[in-house]
Amino acid sequence: MSMKIRLARGGSNKRPHYSIVASDSRMPRDGRFLEKLGTYNPLLAKDSEERVKMDLDRVKYWLSHGAQPTDRVARMLETAGVLEKAVRNNPKQAEPGAKAKKRAEERAKKAAATAEATE
């Protein structure tokens, strides 16, 4: 059984509240889970102690039994000091798309043409 430590959404519309749970990866996001490990409230300030609460002993237990944290939970565990900081690099994220590149080339051609005309 492949285990995940992930967020299960609760709360009403536009008022999210998440539970940090250990569950089978085949179960739905808000479905059946084996154990509730903590809570995450994104509406609170980032420096608030109440924003993320976790039972770190149980998280370590599940990690030792092969549970894989999701990306967001892994970041929370890194700030808590349970996992070592992973290097993240996505250089293509800020790169413009094909249409934007084409528009930039056209603008450069027009600017070059106007510069030649004024000389």
N, C-alpha and C positions, 0 to 999 in steps of 0.2 A: 504494500500500500504506500503510495507516494504522498507524503505529508507536506502541507504548506502552512506557513504562519502568515496570515493575511488579514485584511480589514473587511468587516461585515458592516454594511451601512444600516443605520437606523435613523430615527428622527423623521420629521415631516418635510414637506416641500420647502426648499431654500433654507432649511435648518438642519444640516447634516450632523450626525453623531455616529462615530464608528466604534465598533468593538474589535479588539485585536484578538483573533481566535486561531487555534490550531485545528485544522480540518483536513480531511481527505481532499486531494486536489480535484477529484471527480465530482465533488458536491458543488451545488450552486453557491454563488457569492454570499447570499444571505441565508443559505440553507443550513443543513445539519453540520454541526461542528463537534469536536471532541472535548475541547476545553476553552474557556474564556481566559485570556491571558492579560487583558488590560483594556483601556479605553483611549480614544483619541477624539478630541473636540477641536476641529479646525476653526471654530468661531472665536476661540479665546486668543489673547495676544500671544505672539511667538515666544516671549520670555516668561509666560505664565507656567508655573509648576503643574497646574491642573490640566494643561493642554494634552500631555501624554502621560498616562499612568500605566505601568507594566509591572507584572510580577516577574522580575528578572531571573529568579531561581527556576521558575517553570519554563521560561523562554529558553534558558540554557539547557534544561532537561530535554526539551523537544528538539533543539538544535543538535544535541548529542545523539539523539535517536534518528537523525537524518532529515528532519524537517527543513524545507527550504523557504526562507523569507521572501516575500515579494519585494519589488524595488523600493516602494515607499516604506515598508516595515524595516527593510535593511537599513535605510537612512536613519530611521528612528533608533535602531539598535546601535548604529555607529555613533550617534550623539550620546547614547547612554553608556558607551564604552564596552558593549558586549561583543561586537564585531569590529575587526580592524577596518580602517577607512579604505574603500576601494577607489581606484583611480578611474575616473569617468572622463571620456574624451569623445566628443561628437563634433568634429570640425566641420561637417557638412550641414549642421543645423542652421547656421547663420548665412549659409551661401544662398544667394537669390535663385529663384527658379528660372526656367528657360525663357519665359516671356519677359521677365524683368531684365535678364541679360540682353535679350534682343533689343528692348527699348533703350537700354544704356548704350549699346553699340550705335543705334540710330541717332541718339542725342550727341554722341561723340563725333559722328560723321557730320551732322549739321553744324556743330560748333567748329569743326575743322574747316568746313566750307565757308562759314561766315568770317572766320579768321583770314582765310585766303582772299575773300572778297574785299575786306577792309584794308588789306596791304597794298 
